[in-house]
């Protein structure tokens, strides 16, 4: 089962209850409640639980313990809790360490713009918080926003005063808006680890077995002809994050003569980099679906 075929868990009422708890009782009480809430979802989500176990088995190189499997779910829950605070600009008590910012600042200073390739690892909002506290250029995120409509609508209500603009990849003007953002020297972020249509994918080695990675983000980067960096923010403890910016390519060249080979090389290099991140921060991996397409068998 692909990630787009999985039903969105949770409800608008549950999210509103979470918002009420956070507003009235504060972060400490809300964080304590994460344990029973996470336990409920962990026990009631067999497919996601199996997918998390399959990933951890590869990332850790051994069979994960039950506590480690629960830790992955708890880390995901913690980033959702923090998302409410970070989107609302309530960053007191948070520690966000940033590495690799010098190279990103160099691209910004040159006015070239930059494409940031990410993955479903850690927190998008910790990176957004970095942008909100001093990024001198605009930030645009290209995302598939139709899969988790309930949670997307809830969190959009909290996102006041953020510096980034979220554009759905389903919009006909998404490419044009990304191009204009880069021409103004801005940053365009896109996640490159999920394929929404199961088409136009390249199968490359990932954690010991081939997995399907979408070609679209690399085609986009090639068409937009801008420098590309890897970007991710990982949860390292309660209200603690590490944001990393890593160089990837000055440009992704997609000449017609070797287009397929160029796409395969870009996807392979991306998978290698994400594999290193997944091994270093295994509990921050939030692709809770059949990533290697092996569970049905």
N, C-alpha and C positions, 0 to 999 in steps of 0.2 A: 504494500500500500504506500503510495506517495504521500508527501506532506500536504498536498492540496486536497487529497481525498479524505483526510482526517477531519472529523467534526471539531469545531472550536469548543474547547471545554470552558466551563464557567458560564456565568450569566451576567446581564447588566445589573441585576439586583445584588449579586454577590460583590461585584466591583464597587457599587455604591456603598455597600456595607463596609468594604475595606476603606473607602474614602472617608466615611464617617468615623471609623476607628482611628484613622491616622489624624484626622482633624481634631477630634475631641480628646483622644488619649495619648497621642504622641508616638514618636518612633520606637521608644523602648518597649511599650506595651505591644505595639504592632509587630515588632520583631519577635517577641516571645510567642505571639500567636502563630507565627510562621510554622513552628514545629508541628502542632496538631493539624494545621491546614495542609501543610506539605505531606504529612503522613496520610491524610485522607486521599489526596490526589495520587500519591505513590501507590496506595493499595487498590485504588479503583481504576487504574490506567494500565492494564496488562500489556498492551501493545507498546506504549511509550516506555514502560518499565523494561520490556524485553529489548527494545532498541537501545536504551541507555546501557544496558548490560553488555550488549554486543559491542558497542563502541568502547566501553571501559576495558573489556577483555583485550581489545587490540591496543589501546593507548597505554595500558599498564603492563601489557605483556604477560598477563596471568588472569585467573578468574577473580573478578572483583568481590570483595566482601559485601555483605548486606549494608553495612554502615557506609561504605564507599558509594554504593548505588544510591542510597538515600541522600548522601551529601551532594550528589549531582543535582537532584531535584531541589534540595534546599538552597543551593547556590542560585539556581534559576529563580526561585521564589524571592530570594533576597534582592536580586537585581530588579524584580518587578516592584517590590516595596520601595526601593531606592528611586525607582523611576518617577514615582509620584512626587517625591521631594525634589529631585533634580529638575523635573519639568516645571515645578512651581517656583524654582529659584531659591529654594530653602536648602542652602549648601553648608550651613554651619554644622560643624562636627564631622564633615567629610574630609578625607585625605585622598587627593588624586595626584599621583606621581606620573610625570610625563618623560618619556625618552624618545629620542629621534626628532625632536622638534626643530633642531637646527637646520636639518636638510629641508624640512617642510617650509620653514621660514625663508630659506634661500629661494625656493620656487616662488613663494609669495612676493619676495622683494624683486624678483626678476619680472613680475607681472605676467608669468606664463600660465598661471592656473595649474591645477593638479587634480588627477583622478585618484581617489582613495578606494582601493579594493578591500572590502571587509568580508566577514563571514559571520555565521550565527554562533559566535563565541563571545561570551561576556556581555557587556552592556553598551548599547549604542548611546545611551544617555550620558554616560560618563565622558564620552568623546564630545558630545554636544555641550556638556558643561564647560569643557576646555574652550570650545569656540565662543561660548557666551561670556567668558571672562577675559576677552582681549583679542580675539581673532580679527585682524584688520580688514578681512575680505568676507564676502558672502559665502555661505556654505549651503549646498543643495544636496539632498539625499534622494536618490532614485530607488523606489521600493515597490514591491508587490503589496499593495495595501488592501486587497479585497478578501484575503483569506481569513483574517481575524478581525472582522468588522466590528464586533461588539467591543473588544478591548481597545481597538484603534480609536473608536468614537469616544470611549471613556477617557483615554489618556490625552486625546487631543484637547479636551476641555481643561486639562491641567497645564497645557504647554504654553502658557503665556510668557511673553518676554524672551523667547528663545531666538538664537541667531540663525538657526538653520531652517531651510524651507524643504518640506517633504513633497515630492512629486511622484505620482503613481506612474509606473512603467506602462500602464495600459492607456495613458493619455496620448492622443495623436501628436501633441506638441512637446512631448517629453524630451526627445532628442534635440529639438531646436532650443528649448530652455536650457538644457545642459550645455550646449554649444555657446550660447550667449553668456552663461555664467562663467565659463572658462575664458572666453574672450575678454571679460571684465577682470580677469585675474583671480577668479573665485575657485572654490574647491567643490568637486562633485564626488559624492560617495555612492558606492553601489556594492551590494553583497553578491559574491560570485560563487557561492557554494550550493545553491539550490536552483533547480530547473523547473519552471512552472508548467511547461507543456510536454515534457519528456521528449522533445524534439531538439535538434541542433545541439547535441551533447558530444563530448569527447570523453572516452573512458581512459582513465590514467590510474597508475598505482596510487593507493592511499591506505596507509596503515596495513600493508601486507596483502591487499586485494584490490583489484580494479573497481573504481566507482565512477559514476557518471557525473561530470561537471559541465555546467552550461557554457556554451561558446559565446552567448550574447554579451556578457560584460567585456570580454576581450575584443569582440567585434566593435562594441561601442567605443572602447578605448582607442582602437585602431582608427576608427572613423574620426573621432574627435582630435586625434593627433596631439595628445598632451602627455606630460610626464605622469608616471603611475607609481603610487606607493601602496604598500600594505598597511592597513590601519586596524587596530583592535584595542579594546579596553577590557581587562579582566578583573573580576572580583577577587580580592585577596583576603578579605575578612570584613566584619561588620563596618560598613561605611568607609571601606578602603578599596581603592582601585589603582591599577597601573594602566596607563595609556601608552601604547607603542606605535610609532611611525617608522616604517622600514622601507628603504628604497627597493623598487621592483624593476622598473624599466624607464629609460629616458623617453621612449615611445615604443608602441607595439606596431611594427610594420607588417601590413597584410597585402603584399604584392599578389597579383592574380596568379602568377606562375607557381608560387609555393604557398598559397593561402592556407590549404589544409595543414601543411606541415607547420606553418607559423602558429596557427591556432592550437594545434596539438602541443607545441613547445610551450606556449604561454600557459595553457591549462596545466601541463605537467609541472612547470615551475611554480605556479600558484599552489597546486596541491602539495608540493614538497614544503613550501613555506607554511601552509596551514597545518600540515602534519606536525611540523616542529612545534607550533603553538599548541596544538591539541595534546601533544605528549607532555609539554611543559606545564600546561594548565588544564588537565583532563576534566575537572569538574565544572569548567566553564563552557563545555560543549553542549549546545542547546538544540541540536537536530534530533528530536525525539521521534524519529521515524526510521523506516527500513532503508538506511542510507546506501547499503551495498546490494539492495534488492535480493536478499537471500532468505528472508524470514518466511515467505510463502512456501518455499521449497522445504 
